[in-house]
């Protein structure tokens, strides 16, 4: 793609939007950026962009902004069915996302990892495994560093391990991972995708440009993933913690094995995994498969897994105060992630639920709530809906805010209990991001320690 003198519009000034605008400008494009947020919310971004000669529009999108553009690059937070984008496509303008822009310029090999839950843990661990195997490795995408920021210093030998979301996959065209991983698919983001089928189709686009020499890694224990095997031209490798697979990673007698045409090799005992929860065994199996397909030796894979610590905001141990353990799983932004978090503890849980609803059905948690949860503390905009769907299964306390929920839980919890933030909702009603929500929780817990 030649960008010299091309008229390019970047929509959305999140991390990936800013990175895209700077990349495009550096490659000779005439760049305009547009964001619906008011100017005072973009104080950090605007001076940087203006310094690089980029035109900035804030507080909404003008009628003419989308016209006569050679290319439009949209941030993942911008819905693809937004009227200005629909109109732009109808006028023949190219509309892509930042992950597609990066793919068109990245010289090395792409590993892409998606799923409703476990993406960040698996992506981070797969990157650690590749690096332990001696590969020149960069990690980014939907976590941390935007993919476009990884392009400049990459070579043909660079392996980019990318977390990709359904929102990013909606806007791909040529995006072509050598290894594409789908960890699981459960209802999520239905406020944006409208139906589960549309959401599954967005996830399945990860395989769209794969060929016979590529690899698809799928969860053999997830019914939706099993069906996705028919939608790729790549060689399918499975991972399973429940059964043995002919090709891929599985558990037998509490040990992890990897199986391919060269035969079977033992990787490590399951007991060497330092992360809580059965779902993390699945995440490790997927990362092991990626490492093995990249040619990493069993001992390098084993070393990386043993040294791996829980990613921040994912069933992250915070502190023990008065015999009560506090865990931060702010990344549990959907019901399935919250179920996995609850399953990581045998009983006596004080659970903090709530935030911005994503069209979820909270009643599917009821059996587990009865079995393991002492009390639920609801916060945020979804509190009333959650209470109506889980009412009668467990005592519910309407806490309103996260600080209040921590305070109330700390008073009610007894030594040996667990206070768990696993909200099953997005964070955008009261917080900037799930990271912000997790930090507020940790600060509240630290406040308990100081009393």
N, C-alpha and C positions, 0 to 999 in steps of 0.2 A: 504494500500500500504506500503510494507516494503522497506525502502530506504537504508538500511545498505549496504554499499559497491557497490551500484548500480552506473553504469557509466551514468551520466546525463549531457546533454548539454543544456544550457540556451542560446537562440538566442535573441539578442536585450538587450541593457543595459539601457533601460528606468527605471522609478521608479519600475514598476512591475517586470522587469527582475532582478534587483539588489535584491529586496525583495525575489524573488523566489530562487535565488542562495544562499542567506544567510540561508533561511529556509531549503533548501535541504542539505546544508553542515551541519547544526545543527542536522539534522536527519540521519547523517552517510553516505550520498552519496558522491561519488567522482565527483566533479563538475568542468565542464569547461564552461566558458562563451565566446560567440563570438559576435562581433558587427562590422558592416561594417564601422562605423565611425573611423576616425584616432585617434591615441592615445591622441593627444593634445586636442581633444574635450571631453575626458573622464577622465580629471585630477582628478575630485572629486571621481569618482567611483572606479578607478583602485586600489589605495592604500588600500581602505577598503576591497576589494575582496581579494587582495594578502595577507593582514593581516590575513584573515580567511583560507588561504591555498587553495584558488580557482584559477585554471589556467585561464588566461585571454588571449584572442586573439582579436586583433583590426585591423582595416584597411581592412576588408574583411574576407571571410570564406575560410579556406583551404580545399583542396580536401578530406583530411582524417578526417576533423573535425566532420562530420556527421556520420562517419562509426562506427559500433560496439558499439552503444549506447543502453542502456536499456530503456532510456527515453529521449525525447527531449521536452523542454518547450519553447514555442515561445511567444514573446511579441506581443501585439495586432497590433503594427505597421508593423509587418512582414507579407506580403501576404502569405496566405496558399498555393497558387499555385506557390510559389518560387521554382525553379528547385531543389535545394538541399533537400527541404522538400518533394517534389514529389518523389524523388529518395529514401529518407529515408523510406517513407511509403511503397514503392515498395519492399524494403528490409525487411519489417516486423517490423520496429522500431515504437514504440508508440510515436505519436506527439500530445501534448496537450497544452493548454494555461494556464496562471497563475490562471484564475478564476476556471478552472477545478481542478487544483492542490489544490487550497484552499477548494473547495467543497468536495474533497475526505478526507480532514482532519478536516473540521469544525464540531464541536459536536452539535451545536444548530440548530436553525430554520433559513432558508434563505428566505428573501423577495427580489425578483429581479425585477428591473424596467428598461424597455427599451422603445424606441420610437425615431422618428427622431428629435423631439424637446420636451423640457420640462423635460428631465430626471433628470438634476441636481437639479432643483427647487423641483420637486416632491419627489426625493429621500431624500433630506435634510429635507423637511417638514414631510414626512412619518416617518423619524427617530425621529424628534422632537415630533411628536404625540405619537409614541411608548414609548418614554422616559417619556412623560407627563402622560401616562397611567401606569407608574410604572414598565415597562418592562426593563430588562437589555439589553440595545441597543447599537450596534456599527454601524457606517455608513462608507461605502467606496466603493471599486470597481473602476469604471472608473473615479470617482472623489476622489481627496485627497489620502486617504490611500488605498494601494493595498489590495485586499481581503485576500491574503496570510498573511499579517501582522496582521490581526484580529484573526488569529487562536490560537496563543499561549495562550492568556489570556481568551479565551472563554470557557464556560461550556455548558452543555445540555440546560440550561435555557436562553442562550444568543440568542438574535434576531439580525441577521445581515441584514441591509437594504442596498442593493447593487445596484448601477447604473451599468448596463451592456450594452456594445455596440455590434453592429452587428459583429465587428471584434473579440470580445471576444467569442461570441456565435458560431462562425465558428469552434472553437476548443474544444467544450465541448464533454463529453462522458456520465458521470453520473450526471452532474450538475442538482440538483433537488430542485427548490424553492417550499416552501409550498404555497407562494403567488407569482404569476408571473403577471406582469403588462405590457401591451403594450399601450402606450399613444396615438400614432398616427403613421402612416407610409406614408411618402411622399418621392419623389425621393431624394436620397442623396448618397454620396460616390460611384457614378457610375463609377468614375475613377478606383476604386478598384474592385467593384462587377460586373461591366460591364453591367448588365441589372437590371431593377427594380425587375423583378421576382426573380433573385438570391438574391437581397437585402432583399426582403420580406421573402424568405425562410430562410435566416440567422436569421432574427428577430423571425420567428416562432419557431426556435429551443428552445426558452425559455420554451416552453411547452413540449418538447420532453419526459422528464422523469416524468412528473406529473401523479398522479393517482387520483382516484375518491374522495379521502379525501382532495385533494388540491384545491386551488382557482385560477382562471384566472380572472384578472380584465381588461376589454376592453372598449374602447371608442365607444359608440353607435352612435356617430356623425361622425365617420370616416369610409368610405366604406371599406377600406382594413382591418381595425380592425374587422368589422362585419363579414367578411369572415373567419377571423382567428379563430372564435369561434368553427368552425367545426374541428379544428386541435388540440384540447386539450381534454384529458380525465377528466380534472378537472371540478369542478362546476364553471360555468361562472357567474360573477357579472359584471354589466355594470356601466358606469358613463356617464351622459349626461347633458349638460346645455340647451338643446333644447327641450327635451321631457321627460316624466316620464318613468321610467324603472320598470319592475316587481321585479327585484332583483339587488340592487346596490344603487348608489348615484345619485340624480337628483335635479334639481331646480324647485320649484313651488312657485309662488307668491313672487319671490325674496328671497326665503329661501331654504336652503339645507336640504334635507332629506336622510336618509339611510333606505333601505327596505330589509329585509330578511325573513326567515320563521317565525321568532319571531314577525313579523309585522313591522310597520313603526315608526321611531323615528326622531324627528326634531333635527338637529345638530346646525344650526346657520343661521343668515341672511347673504346674499351675501355681503351686505354693510360692514360687519366686515372684509372682505379680504383686506389687505393693499397693494396688488400688482396691478400694472397697467396691463390692457389688458384682453380681454375675454378669451384668451388662458390660462391665469393664473387661471381663474375660473375652467377650465377643470383640470389643474394640482392639484388644491385644492380638487376637487371632487374625483380624483383618490387617493390622499393621505388620504382623509376621508374614502374611501372604505377600504383601507389597514388598517387604524386604527380600524375601526369597526370590520373587520375580525380578527384582533388580540385581540379583546375583550376590546378595550379601551372605556371608558364611553363618552357619548356626551359632557359632561362638560370639560373633559380632551382634547378631540379633539378641541373643541371650543377655549380653552385657548391657545393651541399650535398654531393654525392658527392665532389668534389675535396677538400673540407675534412675528410672523414670519416676517422677513424683507427680501427684495429682495436679492438674492444671487449675489455676485460680478460678473460683466460682463454680467448680464442678465437684460436688460432695467434698468440699475442702474443709478439713478440720480447722477450726478457729481457736478454740480454747476449752478448758474444763474449769467451770466456776462452781464451787460448792458441790462438787461431785457430779454436776450436770455437764454433758458434752454438747458443744455448739458446732453445727455444721452449716456451711454456706453452699447451697446449690442454686444460686441465683440464675444459672444458665438453664435450669429446668423451666423453660418458657412454654412447655406444652404438657398436656395431661400424661402422655406416655413417659416423658422424662421424670415427672413427679412420681409415677408408679415405680419406676426403676430406683429412684432415690429412696422411697419408703421401703422397698424390698431389700435395700442394703442394710437395714437395721431390724433385729428380730421383734422388738416391741418397745412400749413406753416412749412413744414419740410425741412431742409437742410440735405440730406442723403449722407453719405459716404459709397461707395460700392467698393469692389474689394479685391484682394488677389490671392490665388492660386485656379484656377478653378477646380471644381470636376465633370466636364461633365454636368453642369447645363444649364437649359433653363431660361434665365433671362427675356424673353419676357412675361412670365406669370404675371409679376409685372406691365405691362404697364398701365392697367386701373387704378390701385391704385396709381401709380406714377402721372398720370394726375390729379387725384382727390385730392391728399393730399401733394404732394411734390413740392416745389418751384424750387429746383435745386439739381442735383446729382454731387458729386465730386468723380471721379474714382481714385483708387490707385492700385498699384501692377500689377502682371503679367496678370490678367484677364481683365484689363481696356479696351483694344481694343475690345474684344469679347462683353463685357457688353455694350459698346457704340454702337456697331453695332446692338445689339438686342433691345435696348431701345430707339434708336435714333428717334427723332421726337415727343416723348411723353413729354419731359421735357428738360430744359436747362442742358447741361452736361459740366462740367469743368474737364479737365484732370489735376488732382492735382499731380499725381505721387507718393507722399509720404503722410503718415498720418499726419505728422506735418504740411505740406503745406496745406493739406485739411482743417485742423482745422483753420489755419491762414486765408485762403481764405473764409471759411464759416463765421468766426467771423466778417470779414469786410462786407460781403454781408447781413448777417442776421439783422433783425430789432427787436425791442422790441416786445415780444409776440411770436417770432419764436422759433423753436426747432432745434438744431443741433444733429443729431442722427448717431452714428456709428453702423451700422447693415450690415456688409459687404457682406453677402450671399456667402462667400468664405472661404476656409481654410486660415491659417495665414502663412504657411511655406515658402512663397516666400520672405518675409521681416522680419519675426518674428520667435521666437522659439516656440510659442504656442499662442492660442487665449488669454490666460491670459497676456502674454507679450504684445500683441497688445493692450489689454484693458488698461494696465498700462501706455503705451506710450501715448494713447489718453488722459488719465486722467492727465498725466504730462503736456501735451500740453495745456489742459484747465486751469490747475492751473497756467501755464505761462501767460495766458491771464489775469487772476485775478490780477497778480502781476504788470501788466503794468498800 
